[in-house]
């Protein structure tokens, strides 16, 4: 089992940057592939980005490709989401999630992640 705690959210203006962090504790961090999701009020939880256990492979939603970067530091048990050129439509609660590195189902769907953090609010003003 792994516990996840997100941090780094806040209120920013259009065009600004933020870096979210997700600190993991519990089982060996490199046992997990990681993902970031976001949920705006009244909407479903959407995929943002994912990274495999080693950091060699990353995946992005089309809406954030070229603006967001996911990375991880297994020595620090932390996954990051660098968000640049933020837009008002990026406003949401951002969640990190973990899944076994051996789980082969699609990284796109929340159902395929076993562990979740509590979320951190990101608000982008226009």
TIMI-2910 file (N, C-alpha, C, CB; in pm, 1 decimal, decimal comma, always signed):
<rs>
+----------+----------+----------+----------+----------+----------+----------+----------+----------+----------+----------+----------+------+
!      n_x !      n_y !      n_z !     ca_x !     ca_y !     ca_z !      c_x !      c_y !      c_z !     cb_x !     cb_y !     cb_z ! resn !
+----------+----------+----------+----------+----------+----------+----------+----------+----------+----------+----------+----------+------+
!    +84,5 !   -119,1 !     +0,0 !     +0,0 !     +0,0 !     +0,0 !    +88,0 !   +124,0 !     +0,0 !    -95,5 !     +0,6 !   +122,1 !  Unk !
!    +38,6 !   +232,0 !    -56,5 !   +112,9 !   +356,8 !    -64,0 !    +19,5 !   +471,9 !    -29,5 !   +175,5 !   +376,4 !   -204,6 !  Unk !
!    +72,3 !   +570,1 !    +40,9 !     -2,9 !   +691,4 !    +73,7 !    +53,4 !   +805,8 !     -9,5 !     +4,7 !   +724,2 !   +227,2 !  Unk !
!    -35,7 !   +889,8 !    -60,6 !     +3,2 !   +997,6 !   -151,0 !    -45,4 !  +1131,2 !    -96,7 !    -53,0 !   +973,2 !   -292,6 !  Unk !
!    +42,2 !  +1231,4 !   -100,3 !     +6,5 !  +1365,5 !    -54,7 !    +51,3 !  +1466,2 !   -159,1 !    +70,2 !  +1397,0 !    +83,7 !  Unk !
!    -44,8 !  +1538,1 !   -216,6 !    -14,1 !  +1639,8 !   -316,9 !    +10,7 !  +1774,9 !   -249,8 !   -128,8 !  +1651,1 !   -419,7 !  Unk !
!    +87,6 !  +1857,7 !   -317,7 !   +110,8 !  +1994,4 !   -273,1 !   +147,2 !  +2079,2 !   -393,4 !   +222,0 !  +2000,5 !   -165,3 !  Unk !
!   +144,4 !  +2211,5 !   -374,5 !   +190,1 !  +2301,4 !   -478,8 !    +80,6 !  +2374,6 !   -553,8 !   +270,2 !  +2226,2 !   -574,3 !  Unk !
!    -44,3 !  +2344,3 !   -524,0 !   -152,1 !  +2414,8 !   -591,3 !   -162,9 !  +2558,8 !   -544,9 !   -282,9 !  +2343,6 !   -568,7 !  Unk !
!   -248,2 !  +2635,5 !   -613,4 !   -266,6 !  +2773,6 !   -574,1 !   -344,4 !  +2851,1 !   -677,1 !   -134,3 !  +2839,1 !   -550,3 !  Unk !
!   -348,9 !  +2982,6 !   -656,0 !   -417,3 !  +3075,2 !   -745,5 !   -313,3 !  +3148,5 !   -827,1 !   -506,7 !  +3174,9 !   -666,9 !  Unk !
!   -323,7 !  +3137,0 !   -958,4 !   -228,3 !  +3202,3 !  -1048,4 !   -305,3 !  +3270,9 !  -1160,4 !   -126,0 !  +3099,7 !  -1106,4 !  Unk !
!   -233,0 !  +3347,2 !  -1240,8 !   -292,8 !  +3414,9 !  -1354,7 !   -263,3 !  +3339,3 !  -1484,4 !   -241,5 !  +3559,0 !  -1364,1 !  Unk !
!   -340,9 !  +3367,0 !  -1585,1 !   -319,2 !  +3306,7 !  -1716,7 !   -174,9 !  +3329,2 !  -1761,0 !   -417,7 !  +3365,3 !  -1821,1 !  Unk !
!   -113,4 !  +3220,4 !  -1807,1 !    +24,3 !  +3228,2 !  -1854,0 !   +128,3 !  +3194,2 !  -1749,0 !    +50,7 !  +3363,9 !  -1905,4 !  Unk !
!    +88,1 !  +3188,6 !  -1624,1 !   +180,6 !  +3156,9 !  -1515,8 !   +214,5 !  +3007,7 !  -1513,9 !   +121,1 !  +3199,2 !  -1381,1 !  Unk !
!   +305,5 !  +2973,5 !  -1423,7 !   +347,2 !  +2834,4 !  -1406,1 !   +327,2 !  +2791,2 !  -1261,7 !   +494,3 !  +2815,7 !  -1447,4 !  Unk !
!   +309,4 !  +2661,5 !  -1244,0 !   +304,0 !  +2599,0 !  -1112,3 !   +370,0 !  +2462,9 !  -1122,3 !   +157,1 !  +2586,8 !  -1060,5 !  Unk !
!   +427,4 !  +2417,8 !  -1011,6 !   +476,9 !  +2280,8 !  -1005,5 !   +407,2 !  +2209,0 !   -891,3 !   +631,3 !  +2277,2 !   -987,5 !  Unk !
!   +335,7 !  +2105,2 !   -925,0 !   +273,4 !  +2020,8 !   -826,0 !   +368,0 !  +1908,2 !   -787,6 !   +140,8 !  +1965,4 !   -877,8 !  Unk !
!   +362,1 !  +1870,4 !   -661,2 !   +439,2 !  +1757,1 !   -611,4 !   +345,2 !  +1656,7 !   -548,7 !   +546,0 !  +1802,5 !   -509,8 !  Unk !
!   +384,5 !  +1532,6 !   -555,0 !   +308,7 !  +1426,1 !   -489,8 !   +409,4 !  +1336,5 !   -418,9 !   +221,2 !  +1344,4 !   -593,2 !  Unk !
!   +406,4 !  +1342,1 !   -287,4 !   +499,1 !  +1263,6 !   -206,4 !   +433,9 !  +1131,8 !   -167,7 !   +542,5 !  +1341,9 !    -80,3 !  Unk !
!   +508,1 !  +1023,6 !   -186,3 !   +456,3 !   +889,9 !   -157,0 !   +526,1 !   +830,7 !    -36,6 !   +472,9 !   +797,7 !   -277,7 !  Unk !
!   +452,4 !   +755,9 !    +40,9 !   +510,0 !   +682,3 !   +152,9 !   +446,4 !   +544,2 !   +156,9 !   +488,7 !   +758,1 !   +288,1 !  Unk !
!   +516,5 !   +452,4 !   +217,1 !   +465,6 !   +315,9 !   +222,6 !   +556,8 !   +222,9 !   +146,0 !   +323,5 !   +308,5 !   +167,0 !  Unk !
!   +499,0 !   +148,1 !    +56,1 !   +578,1 !    +53,0 !    -20,3 !   +674,9 !   +122,7 !   -115,5 !   +486,9 !    -39,5 !    -97,9 !  Unk !
!   +766,5 !    +48,5 !   -169,0 !   +870,6 !   +101,1 !   -257,1 !   +808,7 !   +178,6 !   -372,5 !   +958,7 !    -12,7 !   -310,8 !  Unk !
!   +848,0 !   +304,9 !   -382,8 !   +788,3 !   +395,7 !   -480,9 !   +806,5 !   +344,7 !   -622,3 !   +848,5 !   +534,3 !   -468,4 !  Unk !
!   +919,7 !   +283,1 !   -650,5 !   +945,8 !   +235,5 !   -786,8 !   +859,5 !   +114,2 !   -823,0 !  +1093,6 !   +199,9 !   -802,2 !  Unk !
!   +778,5 !    +65,8 !   -730,7 !   +683,6 !    -40,5 !   -761,4 !   +561,8 !    +11,8 !   -836,1 !   +640,0 !   -109,6 !   -634,1 !  Unk !
!   +551,4 !   +144,1 !   -847,3 !   +429,9 !   +204,8 !   -899,5 !   +455,0 !   +291,6 !  -1021,5 !   +364,0 !   +286,3 !   -792,7 !  Unk !
!   +364,4 !   +280,3 !  -1116,6 !   +348,8 !   +382,5 !  -1218,3 !   +257,4 !   +489,8 !  -1159,6 !   +290,9 !   +323,1 !  -1352,5 !  Unk !
!   +274,7 !   +613,1 !  -1205,0 !   +202,6 !   +724,9 !  -1144,1 !   +125,1 !   +803,4 !  -1248,4 !   +299,3 !   +817,2 !  -1070,6 !  Unk !
!    +18,3 !   +863,7 !  -1203,1 !    -60,8 !   +946,9 !  -1292,9 !   -109,3 !  +1072,6 !  -1222,5 !   -179,3 !   +868,4 !  -1347,5 !  Unk !
!   -139,0 !  +1172,4 !  -1302,5 !   -206,2 !  +1293,9 !  -1255,0 !   -340,9 !  +1303,9 !  -1325,7 !   -118,7 !  +1422,6 !  -1281,1 !  Unk !
!   -442,2 !  +1334,7 !  -1247,7 !   -576,4 !  +1357,0 !  -1298,8 !   -625,4 !  +1490,7 !  -1245,8 !   -672,9 !  +1241,3 !  -1258,1 !  Unk !
!   -731,4 !  +1542,0 !  -1306,0 !   -790,3 !  +1664,4 !  -1255,8 !   -942,1 !  +1657,2 !  -1267,6 !   -735,4 !  +1786,2 !  -1331,7 !  Unk !
!  -1006,6 !  +1730,3 !  -1179,0 !  -1152,1 !  +1731,4 !  -1177,6 !  -1201,9 !  +1872,1 !  -1150,7 !  -1206,9 !  +1633,5 !  -1072,4 !  Unk !
!  -1273,4 !  +1926,2 !  -1247,3 !  -1336,2 !  +2056,8 !  -1232,4 !  -1476,6 !  +2036,9 !  -1174,6 !  -1341,7 !  +2132,7 !  -1369,4 !  Unk !
!  -1533,7 !  +2140,3 !  -1113,4 !  -1666,5 !  +2128,1 !  -1052,9 !  -1770,1 !  +2080,1 !  -1153,9 !  -1709,9 !  +2261,7 !   -993,6 !  Unk !
!  -1844,8 !  +1977,5 !  -1116,4 !  -1951,3 !  +1926,1 !  -1201,6 !  -1904,5 !  +1841,7 !  -1317,6 !  -2029,9 !  +2037,6 !  -1253,6 !  Unk !
!  -1775,3 !  +1812,4 !  -1322,7 !  -1720,9 !  +1733,8 !  -1433,3 !  -1656,6 !  +1605,8 !  -1382,5 !  -1619,0 !  +1815,8 !  -1512,5 !  Unk !
!  -1629,8 !  +1516,1 !  -1476,5 !  -1564,7 !  +1391,2 !  -1441,1 !  -1415,9 !  +1414,4 !  -1415,8 !  -1585,0 !  +1286,6 !  -1551,7 !  Unk !
!  -1355,8 !  +1316,8 !  -1351,2 !  -1211,6 !  +1321,1 !  -1328,7 !  -1140,5 !  +1279,8 !  -1457,5 !  -1170,4 !  +1228,4 !  -1209,8 !  Unk !
!  -1056,0 !  +1368,7 !  -1507,8 !   -992,3 !  +1349,2 !  -1637,6 !   -843,7 !  +1321,3 !  -1624,5 !  -1013,9 !  +1470,6 !  -1724,9 !  Unk !
!   -794,4 !  +1240,4 !  -1713,9 !   -651,8 !  +1211,9 !  -1722,7 !   -574,8 !  +1335,3 !  -1764,7 !   -625,7 !  +1097,9 !  -1820,3 !  Unk !
!   -460,3 !  +1356,5 !  -1701,3 !   -371,4 !  +1467,0 !  -1737,0 !   -237,9 !  +1413,3 !  -1789,8 !   -348,0 !  +1559,1 !  -1614,9 !  Unk !
!   -172,2 !  +1329,2 !  -1710,0 !    -40,5 !  +1278,5 !  -1748,1 !    -10,7 !  +1151,8 !  -1668,9 !    +69,6 !  +1385,5 !  -1724,3 !  Unk !
!    +79,2 !  +1070,4 !  -1722,6 !   +121,3 !   +948,9 !  -1654,4 !   +268,2 !   +923,6 !  -1682,6 !    +35,6 !   +828,2 !  -1698,3 !  Unk !
!   +330,2 !   +847,2 !  -1593,2 !   +472,3 !   +815,2 !  -1607,5 !   +493,3 !   +673,2 !  -1558,4 !   +562,5 !   +916,1 !  -1528,5 !  Unk !
!   +581,0 !   +600,9 !  -1625,7 !   +603,6 !   +463,2 !  -1583,3 !   +695,5 !   +460,4 !  -1461,8 !   +663,6 !   +379,7 !  -1698,4 !  Unk !
!   +724,5 !   +341,7 !  -1412,4 !   +793,9 !   +329,8 !  -1284,7 !   +934,2 !   +389,3 !  -1288,0 !   +801,6 !   +185,0 !  -1244,1 !  Unk !
!  +1000,1 !   +384,3 !  -1402,3 !  +1138,4 !   +431,7 !  -1411,2 !  +1149,3 !   +576,3 !  -1457,6 !  +1216,4 !   +343,5 !  -1504,7 !  Unk !
!  +1041,2 !   +628,7 !  -1511,5 !  +1045,8 !   +763,9 !  -1566,3 !  +1080,7 !   +769,0 !  -1713,2 !  +1143,6 !   +845,3 !  -1490,6 !  Unk !
!  +1102,5 !   +653,5 !  -1773,6 !  +1142,9 !   +649,3 !  -1914,8 !  +1028,3 !   +681,2 !  -2010,5 !  +1199,1 !   +512,9 !  -1948,0 !  Unk !
!   +907,2 !   +653,8 !  -1967,5 !   +792,2 !   +672,1 !  -2055,8 !   +690,6 !   +765,1 !  -1991,7 !   +727,0 !   +537,0 !  -2089,2 !  Unk !
!   +647,4 !   +863,8 !  -2068,2 !   +547,4 !   +958,4 !  -2020,4 !   +434,8 !   +970,9 !  -2122,8 !   +611,5 !  +1096,5 !  -1992,6 !  Unk !
!   +318,5 !  +1008,9 !  -2071,8 !   +199,4 !  +1017,8 !  -2154,8 !   +121,8 !  +1141,0 !  -2111,2 !   +111,8 !   +888,6 !  -2144,0 !  Unk !
!    +57,2 !  +1206,7 !  -2208,5 !    -12,8 !  +1331,3 !  -2179,5 !   -147,6 !  +1337,6 !  -2249,6 !    +72,3 !  +1449,9 !  -2220,4 !  Unk !
!   -240,5 !  +1404,8 !  -2184,7 !   -363,8 !  +1439,8 !  -2252,3 !   -333,6 !  +1544,6 !  -2358,6 !   -469,9 !  +1491,4 !  -2151,8 !  Unk !
!   -408,2 !  +1541,6 !  -2465,6 !   -384,0 !  +1637,6 !  -2574,0 !   -395,1 !  +1781,9 !  -2524,5 !   -482,9 !  +1614,2 !  -2688,9 !  Unk !
!   -482,1 !  +1804,2 !  -2429,6 !   -507,4 !  +1940,5 !  -2382,3 !   -389,3 !  +2001,7 !  -2307,6 !   -628,2 !  +1941,3 !  -2292,9 !  Unk !
!   -296,5 !  +1918,6 !  -2261,9 !   -182,3 !  +1971,2 !  -2184,5 !    -48,0 !  +1945,1 !  -2252,6 !   -180,9 !  +1909,4 !  -2045,2 !  Unk !
!    -50,8 !  +1870,2 !  -2360,6 !    +74,2 !  +1834,3 !  -2428,4 !   +147,7 !  +1960,0 !  -2471,7 !    +46,7 !  +1743,4 !  -2550,4 !  Unk !
!   +276,7 !  +1964,8 !  -2441,5 !   +357,2 !  +2080,7 !  -2474,9 !   +358,2 !  +2187,8 !  -2367,3 !   +308,8 !  +2139,3 !  -2601,7 !  Unk !
!   +267,5 !  +2179,3 !  -2270,7 !   +262,4 !  +2277,5 !  -2160,8 !   +297,3 !  +2214,4 !  -2026,5 !   +123,4 !  +2341,0 !  -2152,9 !  Unk !
!   +258,6 !  +2090,6 !  -2007,3 !   +280,2 !  +2021,5 !  -1879,7 !   +389,6 !  +1915,2 !  -1897,0 !   +147,2 !  +1956,3 !  -1828,4 !  Unk !
!   +463,1 !  +1892,8 !  -1790,2 !   +565,1 !  +1787,9 !  -1789,5 !   +555,3 !  +1707,9 !  -1660,6 !   +706,7 !  +1848,3 !  -1805,3 !  Unk !
!   +543,1 !  +1577,4 !  -1675,1 !   +543,1 !  +1488,8 !  -1559,0 !   +682,4 !  +1430,1 !  -1543,5 !   +436,2 !  +1376,1 !  -1573,4 !  Unk !
!   +726,0 !  +1418,8 !  -1418,7 !   +856,6 !  +1359,5 !  -1390,5 !   +850,4 !  +1294,1 !  -1253,0 !   +971,0 !  +1466,9 !  -1396,9 !  Unk !
!   +952,2 !  +1216,6 !  -1222,7 !   +955,9 !  +1152,4 !  -1091,6 !  +1099,2 !  +1141,1 !  -1043,1 !   +890,0 !  +1013,7 !  -1096,8 !  Unk !
!  +1113,5 !  +1138,3 !   -912,2 !  +1242,4 !  +1117,9 !   -848,3 !  +1223,6 !  +1001,9 !   -751,8 !  +1294,0 !  +1248,5 !   -774,7 !  Unk !
!  +1264,5 !   +884,0 !   -792,3 !  +1241,5 !   +766,3 !   -709,0 !  +1322,2 !   +770,5 !   -579,4 !  +1275,7 !   +640,7 !   -786,7 !  Unk !
!  +1432,7 !   +842,2 !   -579,8 !  +1511,0 !   +855,6 !   -456,8 !  +1438,2 !   +940,0 !   -353,1 !  +1647,2 !   +917,0 !   -487,3 !  Unk !
!  +1351,7 !  +1030,5 !   -399,9 !  +1276,1 !  +1118,3 !   -310,6 !  +1130,7 !  +1074,7 !   -296,8 !  +1282,1 !  +1261,4 !   -360,9 !  Unk !
!  +1094,7 !   +963,8 !   -360,4 !   +957,0 !   +913,3 !   -353,8 !   +855,1 !  +1019,8 !   -394,2 !   +926,1 !   +863,3 !   -212,8 !  Unk !
!   +885,3 !  +1090,4 !   -500,6 !   +801,2 !  +1203,6 !   -539,2 !   +780,0 !  +1205,2 !   -689,5 !   +863,7 !  +1335,9 !   -493,1 !  Unk !
!   +658,7 !  +1238,7 !   -728,6 !   +627,7 !  +1264,4 !   -868,8 !   +585,9 !  +1411,0 !   -880,9 !   +514,6 !  +1167,8 !   -921,6 !  Unk !
!   +620,5 !  +1471,7 !   -993,1 !   +597,1 !  +1614,0 !  -1014,4 !   +511,3 !  +1635,8 !  -1138,0 !   +730,0 !  +1689,4 !  -1027,9 !  Unk !
!   +442,9 !  +1750,0 !  -1138,1 !   +374,7 !  +1795,4 !  -1258,2 !   +408,6 !  +1942,8 !  -1275,6 !   +219,1 !  +1772,0 !  -1249,4 !  Unk !
!   +495,9 !  +1970,7 !  -1370,5 !   +529,8 !  +2108,2 !  -1403,8 !   +427,3 !  +2159,8 !  -1502,1 !   +673,4 !  +2119,0 !  -1461,8 !  Unk !
!   +360,9 !  +2267,0 !  -1467,5 !   +253,4 !  +2321,6 !  -1549,7 !   +292,0 !  +2461,8 !  -1593,4 !   +118,2 !  +2322,6 !  -1472,7 !  Unk !
!   +309,4 !  +2480,0 !  -1722,9 !   +344,9 !  +2609,3 !  -1779,7 !   +231,6 !  +2661,8 !  -1866,0 !   +474,0 !  +2599,0 !  -1861,5 !  Unk !
!   +235,4 !  +2790,0 !  -1893,7 !   +135,5 !  +2853,7 !  -1980,5 !     -5,7 !  +2816,7 !  -1937,7 !   +158,0 !  +2813,4 !  -2127,0 !  Unk !
!    -32,6 !  +2832,6 !  -1811,2 !   -161,8 !  +2791,3 !  -1757,8 !   -275,6 !  +2874,1 !  -1814,8 !   -161,7 !  +2801,2 !  -1606,9 !  Unk !
!   -389,2 !  +2807,8 !  -1830,5 !   -509,0 !  +2868,4 !  -1886,6 !   -624,0 !  +2854,4 !  -1786,3 !   -545,7 !  +2802,7 !  -2023,0 !  Unk !
!   -724,6 !  +2938,6 !  -1795,7 !   -839,4 !  +2924,6 !  -1704,8 !   -902,2 !  +2785,7 !  -1709,7 !   -944,5 !  +3028,3 !  -1738,4 !  Unk !
!   -900,6 !  +2722,7 !  -1824,4 !   -960,1 !  +2588,6 !  -1835,4 !   -877,6 !  +2481,5 !  -1764,9 !   -976,6 !  +2551,3 !  -1981,2 !  Unk !
!   -760,9 !  +2515,1 !  -1715,0 !   -682,3 !  +2422,2 !  -1633,7 !   -727,7 !  +2423,1 !  -1487,5 !   -533,5 !  +2457,3 !  -1642,5 !  Unk !
!   -818,2 !  +2512,8 !  -1453,7 !   -867,7 !  +2521,4 !  -1316,9 !   -938,4 !  +2392,1 !  -1277,3 !   -962,7 !  +2641,1 !  -1301,4 !  Unk !
!   -893,5 !  +2331,8 !  -1168,1 !   -948,4 !  +2203,7 !  -1122,8 !   -878,1 !  +2163,9 !   -993,7 !   -931,9 !  +2092,5 !  -1232,0 !  Unk !
!   -929,7 !  +2060,3 !   -931,4 !   -855,7 !  +1991,4 !   -826,5 !   -769,4 !  +1885,0 !   -895,4 !   -952,9 !  +1927,4 !   -718,4 !  Unk !
!   -641,7 !  +1885,9 !   -863,7 !   -547,3 !  +1793,1 !   -925,6 !   -513,8 !  +1681,6 !   -826,5 !   -418,0 !  +1867,2 !   -971,1 !  Unk !
!   -522,8 !  +1559,3 !   -876,5 !   -497,9 !  +1440,8 !   -795,0 !   -382,3 !  +1360,9 !   -852,8 !   -624,0 !  +1353,5 !   -785,7 !  Unk !
!   -297,1 !  +1310,0 !   -766,1 !   -202,8 !  +1209,8 !   -813,1 !   -254,2 !  +1072,1 !   -775,4 !    -61,8 !  +1234,0 !   -754,6 !  Unk !
!   -211,4 !   +973,1 !   -851,6 !   -260,5 !   +838,0 !   -834,0 !   -149,3 !   +739,4 !   -865,0 !   -383,1 !   +812,0 !   -922,9 !  Unk !
!   -158,7 !   +621,0 !   -804,0 !    -56,6 !   +518,4 !   -822,3 !   -121,0 !   +386,9 !   -864,7 !    +24,8 !   +499,0 !   -693,2 !  Unk !
!    -49,0 !   +312,4 !   -945,9 !    -90,9 !   +180,0 !   -988,5 !    +32,4 !    +92,1 !   -996,4 !   -165,6 !   +184,9 !  -1125,1 !  Unk !
!    +13,0 !    -35,6 !   -980,3 !   +125,7 !   -127,1 !   -987,3 !   +197,7 !   -113,3 !  -1120,7 !    +79,2 !   -271,2 !   -966,6 !  Unk !
!   +327,1 !   -118,6 !  -1119,7 !   +405,0 !   -109,9 !  -1242,5 !   +377,8 !   -227,6 !  -1334,3 !   +552,9 !   -102,4 !  -1210,5 !  Unk !
!   +320,6 !   -334,6 !  -1279,1 !   +294,0 !   -453,5 !  -1358,3 !   +152,7 !   -454,2 !  -1416,3 !   +315,5 !   -576,9 !  -1274,1 !  Unk !
!    +72,2 !   -355,7 !  -1382,7 !    -66,5 !   -350,6 !  -1427,8 !    -68,4 !   -297,7 !  -1569,6 !   -153,9 !   -262,2 !  -1334,0 !  Unk !
!   -128,0 !   -373,3 !  -1660,7 !   -114,3 !   -339,7 !  -1801,6 !   -234,7 !   -266,9 !  -1859,6 !    -89,8 !   -463,4 !  -1879,7 !  Unk !
!   -342,1 !   -251,9 !  -1781,2 !   -457,5 !   -180,9 !  -1835,9 !   -424,7 !    -34,8 !  -1861,2 !   -576,9 !   -192,1 !  -1741,4 !  Unk !
!   -509,4 !    +29,1 !  -1937,8 !   -481,8 !   +165,6 !  -1983,5 !   -456,8 !   +261,1 !  -1868,5 !   -596,5 !   +216,6 !  -2067,1 !  Unk !
!   -358,2 !   +346,9 !  -1885,4 !   -325,2 !   +449,3 !  -1786,3 !   -423,0 !   +566,4 !  -1789,4 !   -184,0 !   +500,0 !  -1809,3 !  Unk !
!   -515,5 !   +566,5 !  -1888,0 !   -603,7 !   +680,5 !  -1908,0 !   -716,8 !   +688,4 !  -1806,2 !   -661,2 !   +675,6 !  -2045,4 !  Unk !
!   -753,3 !   +575,4 !  -1745,4 !   -878,0 !   +570,9 !  -1669,9 !   -854,2 !   +564,9 !  -1520,2 !   -960,5 !   +452,4 !  -1712,9 !  Unk !
!   -925,9 !   +648,2 !  -1443,8 !   -909,2 !   +647,3 !  -1298,4 !   -928,8 !   +510,2 !  -1235,4 !  -1004,9 !   +743,7 !  -1236,5 !  Unk !
!  -1017,9 !   +429,8 !  -1292,5 !  -1045,7 !   +298,1 !  -1234,9 !   -921,9 !   +209,9 !  -1230,8 !  -1155,0 !   +228,7 !  -1313,8 !  Unk !
!   -824,6 !   +239,9 !  -1312,8 !   -704,9 !   +156,5 !  -1320,8 !   -594,6 !   +199,3 !  -1225,7 !   -652,3 !   +157,5 !  -1460,2 !  Unk !
!   -626,7 !   +288,4 !  -1133,0 !   -533,1 !   +332,0 !  -1030,6 !   -587,8 !   +291,8 !   -893,7 !   -509,2 !   +485,9 !  -1038,5 !  Unk !
!   -499,9 !   +235,5 !   -811,3 !   -545,1 !   +180,8 !   -683,9 !   -537,7 !   +281,8 !   -569,7 !   -463,5 !    +59,6 !   -649,1 !  Unk !
!   -449,0 !   +377,7 !   -580,2 !   -424,1 !   +469,1 !   -468,5 !   -431,9 !   +612,9 !   -517,3 !   -286,0 !   +441,2 !   -403,6 !  Unk !
!   -488,2 !   +697,9 !   -429,9 !   -511,3 !   +837,5 !   -465,2 !   -471,5 !   +929,2 !   -350,4 !   -658,2 !   +859,8 !   -502,5 !  Unk !
!   -425,5 !  +1048,5 !   -389,1 !   -405,8 !  +1152,7 !   -291,3 !   -535,3 !  +1228,5 !   -266,4 !   -296,5 !  +1247,7 !   -336,7 !  Unk !
!   -526,9 !  +1330,2 !   -180,1 !   -646,0 !  +1404,5 !   -140,9 !   -676,7 !  +1518,4 !   -237,8 !   -629,0 !  +1459,5 !     -0,5 !  Unk !
!   -582,1 !  +1551,5 !   -323,4 !   -603,1 !  +1655,8 !   -422,7 !   -549,9 !  +1790,6 !   -378,7 !   -748,6 !  +1667,5 !   -454,0 !  Unk !
!   -515,1 !  +1872,7 !   -477,3 !   -471,5 !  +2009,2 !   -451,9 !   -537,7 !  +2100,0 !   -555,4 !   -315,1 !  +2021,2 !   -457,3 !  Unk !
!   -588,6 !  +2213,2 !   -508,4 !   -664,4 !  +2303,1 !   -595,0 !   -570,8 !  +2390,7 !   -677,9 !   -758,9 !  +2390,6 !   -511,6 !  Unk !
!   -598,9 !  +2397,1 !   -806,7 !   -531,3 !  +2489,3 !   -897,4 !   -637,6 !  +2579,3 !   -958,6 !   -450,0 !  +2412,7 !  -1008,4 !  Unk !
!   -620,0 !  +2709,1 !   -941,6 !   -713,7 !  +2806,3 !   -996,9 !   -636,4 !  +2904,8 !  -1083,1 !   -791,6 !  +2880,4 !   -884,2 !  Unk !
!   -678,8 !  +2916,9 !  -1208,1 !   -612,9 !  +3005,9 !  -1302,5 !   -711,6 !  +3115,9 !  -1338,3 !   -564,1 !  +2928,8 !  -1430,3 !  Unk !
!   -677,5 !  +3238,2 !  -1304,0 !   -765,2 !  +3351,1 !  -1331,3 !   -731,6 !  +3411,7 !  -1467,2 !   -753,4 !  +3457,1 !  -1220,4 !  Unk !
!   -833,2 !  +3465,7 !  -1530,7 !   -813,9 !  +3524,5 !  -1664,7 !   -780,4 !  +3672,4 !  -1655,0 !   -939,9 !  +3505,1 !  -1751,2 !  Unk !
+----------+----------+----------+----------+----------+----------+----------+----------+----------+----------+----------+----------+------+
</rs>
